[in-house]
Amino acid sequence: MGRHRTLLSHRASLAGCDIGKLIYVFADGALAVCPYIVFASRTPQSQYNDAEFLVGNILENEVGPALDAYDFHGRYAVGANTKCGGCGMNSQCGKGCPAAVISRGGRIGDVDDEQCPVPGERGRRGLP
């Protein structure tokens, strides 16, 4: 029984953000730390400018140092909200995808309600 509880708990927590590990070069040479967060920041409801997630342009200058220096998790605090802070899975949870939150008009740090397995105010549950 304990083994199943551990597996279920592990399965239920959200994956972490891979920003900075999944770089993307746009056709114009702009280098993104994550293509999804750039696309999300370009949606009409976004509260962010896409330039916050672009580190340079490979056609214009050397981008290696800027890419190495980019520290998303040092700039932004994912899971910086009362729901995550009070959650029993907080320490093992990756807090979901900031790009998904941004695409819905949220702020980095807000709950990724589409994926969070903990019921919200309306009793919604993201994962089965």
C-alpha positions in Angstrom: 0.0 0.0 0.0 2.8 2.5 0.9 4.5 1.8 -2.4 1.4 2.7 -4.3 0.8 5.8 -2.3 4.4 6.9 -3.1 3.9 6.3 -6.8 0.6 8.1 -6.9 2.0 11.1 -5.0 5.0 11.2 -7.3 2.7 11.0 -10.4 0.4 13.6 -9.1 2.9 16.4 -8.7 3.7 18.7 -11.6 6.7 18.5 -13.8 9.2 21.3 -13.6 10.0 24.0 -16.1 12.8 23.3 -18.6 13.3 26.9 -19.6 16.9 27.5 -20.6 17.3 23.8 -21.6 15.1 24.0 -24.6 16.5 26.9 -26.6 14.9 28.0 -29.9 16.2 30.1 -32.8 13.5 32.0 -34.7 13.8 32.6 -38.5 15.0 36.1 -37.9 17.8 34.9 -35.6 16.3 35.7 -32.3 17.2 33.2 -29.6 14.6 32.2 -27.1 15.2 30.5 -23.7 12.0 28.6 -24.4 9.8 28.9 -27.6 6.6 28.2 -25.6 7.1 31.1 -23.3 7.9 33.5 -26.2 4.8 32.4 -28.1 2.7 32.7 -24.9 4.0 36.2 -24.2 2.9 37.2 -27.7 -0.8 36.4 -27.0 -3.1 39.4 -26.5 -3.9 38.5 -22.9 -0.2 38.2 -21.9 1.2 40.6 -19.3 4.8 40.1 -20.5 6.9 41.4 -23.4 8.5 38.6 -25.4 11.9 40.4 -25.1 12.0 39.2 -21.4 12.6 35.7 -22.8 14.8 36.4 -25.8 18.6 36.5 -25.1 20.0 37.9 -28.3 20.2 37.3 -32.0 22.6 34.8 -33.6 22.7 36.7 -36.8 23.8 39.9 -35.1 26.2 39.0 -32.2 27.6 36.2 -30.0 24.8 34.9 -27.8 26.6 32.3 -25.7 27.4 34.5 -22.8 23.9 35.9 -22.6 22.4 32.4 -22.8 24.8 31.2 -20.1 23.9 34.1 -17.9 20.1 33.9 -18.3 18.6 32.7 -15.0 14.9 32.4 -15.3 14.4 30.9 -11.8 16.5 33.7 -10.3 14.4 36.3 -12.0 11.0 34.8 -11.4 9.5 32.6 -8.7 7.3 29.9 -10.0 4.7 28.7 -7.5 4.8 32.0 -5.6 1.2 31.8 -4.5 -0.7 30.8 -1.4 -2.1 27.5 -3.0 1.4 26.2 -3.8 2.9 27.5 -0.6 0.3 25.7 1.5 0.3 22.5 -0.5 1.7 19.2 0.9 3.4 18.4 -2.4 5.1 21.8 -2.6 8.7 20.5 -2.1 8.5 17.8 -4.7 6.3 19.7 -7.2 7.8 21.4 -10.3 5.0 24.0 -10.4 3.9 23.3 -14.0 4.5 25.4 -17.0 4.9 29.2 -16.8 4.2 29.5 -20.5 0.8 27.9 -20.0 0.0 30.4 -17.2 1.2 33.4 -19.3 -0.9 32.2 -22.3 -4.0 32.5 -20.2 -3.1 36.0 -19.0 -1.6 35.0 -15.7 1.6 36.0 -14.0 4.6 33.8 -13.5 4.1 32.5 -10.0 0.4 31.9 -10.5 -0.9 28.3 -10.2 -0.9 26.3 -13.4 -4.6 25.5 -12.9 -4.9 23.5 -16.1 -2.4 20.9 -14.7 -2.5 21.3 -10.9 -3.8 18.0 -9.4 -5.0 19.8 -6.2 -8.6 20.9 -6.4 -9.1 24.7 -6.6 -11.9 26.9 -5.2 -14.3 25.4 -7.7 -13.3 21.8 -6.9 -11.7 21.3 -10.3 -9.0 18.7 -10.6 -6.4 18.9 -13.4 -5.2 15.3 -13.3 -7.2 12.1 -12.9 
